[in-house]
Amino acid sequence: MTTVADRKAQLEARRDDLNRRMQEIDAELDSHDSKDWEELATERETDEVLEDLGLSAQQELRMIDAALGRIEAGEYGFCVTCGAEISQERLDVVPATPFCRTCAARV
């Protein structure tokens, strides 16, 4: 069985990984200096994908920060909607989830 301390370490490691990725995305977005129209078009398409990845990472970071806050408050592992305990299986798949399976299906 995974302990809360294990989950905290897992969430912090994921947060560090996401922050590193976001720095790489920012560096890539800042690195374009092509003058060729065709290359500019390709770079713009790549930029859009990178921006979407960055937005996704930001959303996951917000979820992780909220989960870490619940850990500090002693509320981690319980659904924020109904208060039921979140199954270990669900936390294994989505460790930052604030919802039990039933409430997640309603969202």
Secondary structure as GFF3:
##gff-version 3
##sequence-region A 1 107
A	DSSP	alpha_helix	4	30	.	.	.	ID=ss1
A	DSSP	alpha_helix	37	73	.	.	.	ID=ss2
A	DSSP	alpha_helix	88	93	.	.	.	ID=ss3
A	DSSP	alpha_helix	101	106	.	.	.	ID=ss4
###
